[in-house]
Amino acid sequence: MRLKVASATDPGLEREENEDSVIVWRNKAGLDTLLVVCDGMGGHAAGQMASSIAVTTLTSVLAEDGDEGADLERLKRACKQANTAVFEAQRDNPEWSGMGSTMVVAAISNGEVAVLNVGDSPAYLFHNGDAKLISQDHSWPAEQVRLGVIKPEEAASHPLKHRLTRAVGVWETIQSYTDKVKIEEGDAIVLCSDGVETAGVSVAEMGKLLLKDGDLDKGAKRVIDRCRELGAPDNVTVAVARFDVDVTKTQALPRLKKIGLMQKGADH
């Protein structure tokens, strides 16, 4: 199964710094592909530092652990070390106090995708025209929905929708969400920061922009351009891996069905 990958990031139109970090690896760390997106918080240099430390630590651990494959325990170990690195950096540097980062990871090997996330940066599986959220939202309202305290429709406009219950580096220990999904010919895995939703680009529109002609580099740029066209109040990042198909079968992308997923705003 052939993989095509791409990524793009942009500070947006209202932020001085780009606090997002993104990395896409091919055929490294015993994986076919690795996608990572982190959205830093803490303001300016602190948020940028948090996301950078998180990405660098996670990928370094995976590159050096001697393991292979999309193993969930492997990702959890790497995430814990990333959490420790960010936590110790903010503890030892008073000017970075309180910094942290979201993290969403897709590790792809032998037709499987291992997903790990902390925070509210989402991962989606696009399959046969449908978009499915494959990460878990760790905003406060989303946690309340899972507990049955509030209804999903209440969470969408909740005043605390930007408040995270989990983030890399804020607390000494971390609980990540993990899952595994099978992939098929034509499927795409998309990770992004919440700046895409904050700009007003829906999941369906993001998928159409990314995947409509098979050129993922151009597709990623189309997403960034669309976010900027709509005002892009936050940093915008997207990473995508698509599992190639016979071009004669993909002359037109199936219409992406509307899905009711919670997505979060930008200001953590």
C-alpha positions in Angstrom: 0.0 0.0 0.0 1.6 3.3 -1.1 1.5 6.3 1.1 1.4 9.9 0.2 2.0 12.5 2.9 2.0 16.3 3.4 1.9 18.9 6.1 1.6 22.7 6.4 1.6 25.2 9.2 0.9 28.9 9.4 0.9 31.5 12.2 -2.5 32.9 11.1 -3.4 36.5 10.9 -3.6 37.5 14.6 -0.8 35.7 16.4 2.7 37.0 16.7 4.2 33.5 17.1 3.4 30.1 15.6 3.0 27.9 18.7 2.1 24.8 16.6 4.7 22.2 15.8 4.3 19.5 13.2 6.5 16.6 11.9 5.9 14.0 9.2 8.3 11.0 8.9 8.5 8.4 6.2 10.2 5.0 6.8 11.8 5.9 10.1 11.6 4.7 13.7 10.4 1.3 12.5 7.2 2.8 11.0 5.9 3.4 7.5 4.8 6.9 8.4 4.6 9.0 11.6 2.5 12.2 11.8 2.6 14.5 14.9 0.9 17.8 15.6 1.3 19.7 18.8 -0.4 23.0 19.7 1.5 24.9 22.4 0.0 27.0 25.1 1.3 29.4 27.6 1.7 32.5 25.4 4.3 33.5 22.8 7.7 31.8 23.4 6.5 29.5 26.1 3.8 27.9 23.9 6.2 27.6 21.0 8.8 26.0 23.3 6.3 23.6 24.8 5.2 22.2 21.4 8.7 22.0 20.1 10.0 20.1 23.2 7.0 17.8 23.0 7.5 16.9 19.3 11.3 16.6 19.6 11.2 14.4 22.6 8.5 12.1 21.3 10.2 11.6 17.9 13.6 11.1 19.5 12.3 8.4 21.8 10.7 6.6 18.9 13.8 6.9 16.8 16.0 5.5 19.5 13.9 2.9 21.4 14.9 0.0 19.0 11.3 -1.0 18.6 9.3 -1.3 15.4 5.6 -1.0 14.5 2.5 0.9 15.5 2.4 -0.3 19.1 0.2 1.6 21.5 2.4 1.0 24.6 5.3 2.3 22.6 3.5 5.5 21.9 2.4 5.8 25.5 6.0 5.5 26.7 7.2 8.2 24.3 4.4 10.5 25.3 5.2 10.1 29.0 8.8 11.1 28.3 7.6 14.1 26.2 5.4 15.1 29.2 8.4 14.8 31.6 10.6 16.9 29.3 8.0 19.8 29.0 7.1 19.6 32.7 10.7 19.8 33.8 11.4 22.7 31.4 8.6 24.8 32.7 9.5 23.9 36.3 13.2 24.9 35.8 12.5 28.1 33.9 10.1 30.5 35.7 9.4 32.5 32.5 7.9 29.3 31.1 5.8 28.5 34.1 2.4 27.0 33.2 3.3 26.2 29.6 2.0 23.0 28.0 0.9 21.5 24.7 -1.7 19.3 23.1 -0.4 16.3 21.2 -1.9 14.1 18.5 0.0 11.3 16.9 -0.7 8.8 14.1 1.9 6.0 13.7 1.2 3.9 10.6 2.6 0.4 9.9 1.4 -2.6 8.0 -2.1 -1.3 7.3 -2.8 -0.2 10.9 -2.8 3.3 12.4 -2.0 3.7 16.1 -3.5 7.0 17.4 -2.4 8.8 20.6 -3.6 12.2 21.8 -3.6 14.5 24.7 -5.7 17.7 24.6 -8.1 18.8 21.8 -6.0 18.7 18.6 -8.1 16.1 16.5 -7.3 13.2 14.3 -9.7 12.1 11.6 -10.1 9.0 9.4 -11.6 9.8 6.0 -13.1 6.6 4.5 -15.5 6.2 1.6 -16.6 9.8 1.9 -17.2 9.7 5.6 -15.1 11.6 8.2 -14.7 9.9 11.6 -13.0 11.4 14.7 -10.4 8.9 15.9 -8.9 10.9 18.7 -10.6 12.0 22.0 -11.4 15.6 22.9 -10.0 16.5 26.3 -11.7 19.9 26.7 -13.7 20.4 29.9 -17.1 20.3 28.2 -16.2 17.2 26.2 -15.3 15.4 29.5 -18.6 16.5 31.0 -20.4 15.1 27.9 -18.7 11.7 28.4 -19.7 11.7 32.1 -23.3 12.4 31.1 -23.4 15.8 32.9 -24.2 17.9 29.9 -25.5 17.2 26.4 -23.3 17.4 23.3 -25.2 20.3 21.9 -24.4 22.2 25.2 -20.7 21.6 24.8 -20.4 23.3 21.4 -21.0 26.8 22.8 -19.9 26.2 26.4 -18.0 29.1 28.0 -15.3 26.7 29.1 -14.9 25.0 25.7 -11.3 26.2 25.6 -10.3 24.8 29.0 -8.3 21.6 28.7 -8.4 18.8 31.2 -5.3 17.1 29.9 -2.2 18.6 28.3 1.5 17.6 27.8 3.8 19.1 30.4 1.3 20.9 32.7 1.2 18.1 35.3 3.9 15.6 36.4 1.9 12.6 35.2 -0.2 12.2 32.1 -3.0 10.1 30.8 -3.1 9.8 27.0 -5.9 8.4 24.9 -4.9 5.6 22.4 -6.7 3.6 19.8 -5.9 1.5 16.7 -7.8 1.6 13.4 -7.4 -0.4 10.2 -6.8 1.4 7.0 -7.8 0.6 3.4 -7.0 1.7 -0.1 -8.1 5.3 -0.5 -8.3 6.1 3.2 -6.7 9.3 4.6 -5.6 10.1 8.1 -5.7 13.9 8.9 -4.3 15.6 12.0 -4.8 19.3 12.7 -4.6 22.0 15.3 -7.9 23.6 16.4 -7.0 26.7 14.4 -8.7 25.1 11.4 -12.0 25.0 13.2 -11.5 28.3 14.8 -11.1 29.9 11.3 -14.5 28.5 10.4 -13.4 25.5 8.2 -15.5 22.5 8.9 -14.2 18.9 8.9 -16.0 18.2 5.6 -14.6 21.3 3.9 -11.1 20.5 5.2 -11.4 17.0 3.6 -12.5 18.4 0.3 -9.7 20.9 0.2 -7.1 18.3 1.1 -8.1 15.4 -1.0 -10.0 16.6 -4.0 -7.2 16.1 -6.6 -4.8 13.8 -5.0 -2.0 16.4 -4.6 -1.6 16.5 -0.9 0.9 19.3 -0.8 -1.4 21.6 -2.8 -4.3 20.3 -0.6 -2.6 21.3 2.6 -1.8 24.7 1.2 -5.5 25.1 0.2 -6.5 24.5 3.8 -4.1 27.1 5.0 -5.2 29.6 2.4 -8.9 29.0 3.2 -8.3 29.6 6.9 -6.4 32.8 6.1 -9.2 33.9 3.8 -11.6 33.5 6.7 -9.5 35.5 9.1 -7.3 32.8 10.7 -7.3 34.1 14.3 -5.2 31.2 15.5 -2.2 29.2 14.3 -3.2 26.7 11.7 -1.5 23.3 11.1 -2.5 20.2 9.1 -0.8 16.9 8.5 -2.2 14.2 6.2 -1.3 10.7 5.0 -3.3 9.1 2.2 -3.2 5.5 1.1 -2.9 5.5 -2.7 -5.4 4.0 -5.1 -5.7 3.5 -8.8 -6.2 6.9 -10.3 -9.0 5.6 -12.5 -11.0 4.8 -9.4 -10.6 8.3 -7.8 -11.6 10.8 -10.5 -14.0 12.4 -8.1 -13.9 12.5 -4.3 -17.1 11.2 -2.8 -19.2 13.8 -1.1 -18.1 14.1 2.5 -21.0 13.6 4.8 -21.8 16.1 7.5 -20.8 14.9 10.9 -21.6 16.2 14.3 -18.3 16.4 16.1 -17.2 18.7 18.8 -14.2 20.9 17.9 -12.6 23.5 20.1 -11.5 27.1 19.9 -8.0 28.4 19.9 -7.4 30.2 23.2 -6.3 27.6 25.8 
